[in-house]
Amino acid sequence: MDTVYQPGQEMTVHWIVKPGTDPAAKPTQVELTARLTGPYGDVSELKSAAGGTARPALGEVNFEAQPVRPSGAAGERPVSVIPIPEDAPPGSYNLIFAVHEDGGVVGGASVVRVTPKA
């Protein structure tokens, strides 16, 4: 992700919907979650913390989107919105996103930068 954010902005996560292959199948309940955790001084510090090899950063904060529960309607384009507070400290943040379905979870992560407000 090349976008740099500033305090007071919102980050949007656009989810890609893939329709099922069996039209007769009952739609499953899906919950989409996204959050930012940080700040970290740099990407290597973030990756060490995410890998469990470092302690969490002092003053670590979490900014979370409201969970999204898509209906499964054709053409649906779910979006998660993560508000970045006005007082968010600058640094590298871990964007953690997940799809919760049928008791299982599939997810991933990416690095997001927050710079001081200009």
Steps between C-alpha positions, in 0.01 A plus 500: 500500500653827390244733656621696801237606753481788746314529829134584444471304176312178436653191345269289286546130433310386189414133513480287186195275482527169318167327437468135593500231234180326617194721440284270717734525801379687805699823553739482793528764767816701442653773716777726369730675748783751464718690748819700526746423782806709580682724477838343437819692428561318172390201295756259649377582852141443386586165342690387811200584718257332256717188497502484878875564529468844658294654775214730398597862450453731796174683460372253240150589381233330289268673257219268389235502232152386591461135394333463159249221439427477127155379400622307196292711261619511140729794432561571869823693568577487873731765646662527842576851625772554760493849653846629589457731801627859500750409773637185327877477548706485179677181399453167328178314575407137442178474297342169602200378300301178526205307361312303768285223350357170625714502816823563307708808432710599200694822517805700416692813581667797338701802609336845515685824573352785700690829483459808719217726394623767259 
